[in-house]
Amino acid sequence: MSHDPQADGLSRLRQIVHRLRAPGGCPWDREQTHQSLIPHLLEEAYEVAEAIAGGDPALICEELGDLLLQPVLHAEIASESGSFDLDQMAHQLSDKLIRRHPHVFAEAKADDSSAVLTQWDAIKQQEKGGKPARLLEGIGSGLPALMRAQKLQKKAARVGFDWPDALPVLAKVREEIGELEQAIAQSKGTAIEEELGDLLFSVVNLARKLGIESEAALAAANQKFVRRFHQMQDHLEAAGGKLGESSLQAMDQAWDQAKFAERKADSSD
């Protein structure tokens, strides 16, 4: 099958992916399986998030296109064994969206986001035969840990298991820091890891109560560290130093210079 450049975008993409997977197509694409594509799916999703954070519409469009390739590839792989195809995926998703939005497509009422989420959970339970399910089931263990922690906490909060505001959560963070310090002082290896996990979970809870996505906040902190580290390297080398050969004191001084220069530039904007 050759692709039709006049076809609509999705049809053309499907034709191209089919050709890549067909005999005589691309060796790399033909070798891929659902399992082998998992790292690529995750990587593309994170690159979309990075592009959105950067705010460049052209880059967002490009990265979303790269992400779109993944479900199209998965659908093509599945169609080869007859298990499902892209049309089935789209119809199943459309049916689910209509079924889970009766306040839009039927006569149900849901006046705010909280009501929508409560209704969504009730419909999901009906879809499973009305069998009572444990509340936190369905929040995938394959998610990044910070993201999963925040989703677990949000789900628990829907039934009232939540702090009233951020201040007691901040107190809980301080409590967890104290318990971690005690575990470190006593050199309890397994306890240190457990207490560190509790501290991270509490920090995620604090982020949630402040209306901040912890995964996004840490991603931004990572980017800031990379930016400042490179600036620190520049300051260090400008002073005749070199990474790997300079003292920690010299690197700290160059770091402070980088931080000061960045804050000065921000205040002048």
N, C-alpha and C positions, 0 to 999 in steps of 0.2 A: 504494500500500500504506500503510495507516495502522498505527501501532504499537500493540501489545497491551500495556497496562500490567501485565497479569497474567503475561506471558511471563517466562521466566528472564532474568537480567540480560544475558547475551551475545546471546540471541535478540532481545531488545528493542532493544539497541544496534544490531544489524545492521539491524533494520527501520527505525530512525530514520535511520541513515546512508544506507540505500537511498532513503528518502523525500527526504532532503536532495539527493541526486544526481539524482533523477528529474525529468522535465519538470515545471515549476511548483514545483520545490524552491528551495533557496537559491542565488542567483546565484554567490556566492563559492565554495561547495562544488562547484558544477557546473563551475566553471572550473579546478579543481585537476587536476594531473597528478602522476605519480610524481616528476618532476623538481621541480615547484614546491613539493612538500611536504617536500623534503629539509631546508630550514632549520627547518621546524616540528618535524620528527622530532628533529633534533639539539637544538633548544631545549628540547623537552619532556623529553628524556633528562637534560639538565643540571639542569632544574628538579626532576626526581625526585631526583637526587643531592643537590641543595641541601636538599630537604625531609628526606631521610634523615639528612643531617648535622645538621639542626635537631632531629630526634628527635620531632616532633609526629605521632602516628599519624594524626590526622584529615587533616593536610596531606599526608602521605605517600600516603594513600588517594586524595585528590583528584588529586594530581599523577600518580600511577600511572594513574588513570582517563584523564587528559588524554593520557598516553603511549599507552594502549591504543587510543585513537581513531585513532592514526596507522596501525597495521597494518590496522585494520578499514576505514579509508578506502582504503588501497592495495589491499586485497582487493576492495572494491567497484569501484574503477576497473578493476582487471584483469578482473573478472567481466563487465564491459560489453563487452569485446573477446573474451571467451571464453578468455583465456589461463590463468587460475586463479581460485579463489575462496577464501573463508576456510576452508571445510571441507577443501579440498585442502592449504592451508597447515598446518592443524592435524594432518591425517593424516600428511603428509610429516614434520613435526616429531616426531610420536609414533613413527613408524617409525624415524627416526634415533636418538631417545633410547633406544629398546629395543635397536637394533642396536649402539649404542656403549656400552651398559651390560650386557654379557654377564655381569658379576659380580653383577648384580642379577636379570636376567631369564633367564639361562642358567646354565651350570655353570662359567664362568670364575672365576678367583680374582684379587682385587685388594685387598690388605689395608690399603693406605694411599693417600693422595692422589697420591703420586708414581707408584705403580703404575697408578692410574686414568689419569693423564695419558699415561703411556707406552703403555698399551693403547689409549687414544683415538687417539693419533697413528698407531698401527699399523693400526687399523680404517679411519681416514681414507685411508691409503695404499691399503688393499685396495679401498676404494670407488672409487678412481681407477684401478682395473685393475692394482694392484700395481706400477705404474711408479715407479721411484725419483724422488723429488722433492727439490729443493733445500730444505734444512731450514727456511729462513725464508720460503718461499713461503706464501701464505695469510694472512699478517699484514697486513691492509689498509692501504694507503697513505693512505686517507681518515681514519684515526684521528687524534686530536690528537697532536702530535709527542711530548709527554712520555709519553703512554699507549703509543704505538707503540714508543718506545725501551725502555720497561720490558718490554713483551711480547717484543720481539726478544731482549733480554737473558735473560729467563726461558727462552725456547726454546733459546737457545745453551747455557744452564746445564744443561739436561737431558742434554746429551751430554758434560758435563764441562768445557765451555769457560767457566770461571768462576774468580773469585778464591776463595781458601779462607775468607776472612772479610772483615769490613768495613775492617780497618786498612790493608791494601795498597790498597784502593780509595780510602781517604782520602788516602794518599800520591799516588795517581794524580791526584786532584783538585788537590792542591797542585802537581803537575808541570804540569798543564794551565793552572793560573793563571799559572805562570811563563812558559809558552810564549805565553800571551795577552799578558802584560805586555811580552814581547819584541817581539811583533808590533805592539803599540800604539806602543812606543818607536820602532820603525822605520817607523811610518806605512804599513804594508802593508795596504791596504784589504781585499783578498780574503782575505789571511791572517788578518786580525782576525776576520772572519766565520767562517772555518773553525775557528780556535782557540776562538772563543766556542762554536761548536757542539760541539766536542770536550769543552769544559768542562761544558756542559749535559748531554751524554751521560754523562759521568763522575759528575756529581751524581745523575742518575737511577739509575745503577748503585749508588751509595752508598745511596740510599734503598731500593733493592731488597734489598741485603744487610742492611739494618737492619729489614727487614720492613715498610717504609712504602711506600704507593702514592704515587708522586711527583705524580700529577695531583691527588689528594686533598690532599696537603700544600701544593701551590701554591694550590689553591682556598681552603684555610683561611688561608693567608698573605694572599691577596687580600682576604678578608673582614676580616681583622684590620687591614689597611691602611685599608680603607674606614672601619671603626669608629673607628680612632685619628685618621684625617684629619678626620672629622666632630667628634670630641672636641677636636682641635686647633683647628678652626675656632671651636668654642664658646668655648674658653679665650681665643683671640685676640680675638674680638668682645667678650667680657666685659671685656677689658682696653682696649677702645676701638679695637682694630685692625680690619682688614678684609682679606680675601683679595684678592690682586692689587695691594694698595697697601702691604702690610707688608713689611719687610725679611726676608731669609732668616733672619737671626739671631733676629728676633722669632717667626717661624714655628717655628724649631727649639726655641726656649724653650717655646712653647705645646705643641709636640709632646712634649717631655720631661715637661711637666706632665700631659699626657693619659696618657702611658705610666706615669708614677708613680702616678696615680690609679687606673688600671686594675689595676696589680699590687697596689696596696694593697687594692683591693676583692676581688681574687682570693685574697689571703692571709687575708682575714677570713672567707671562706666555710667 
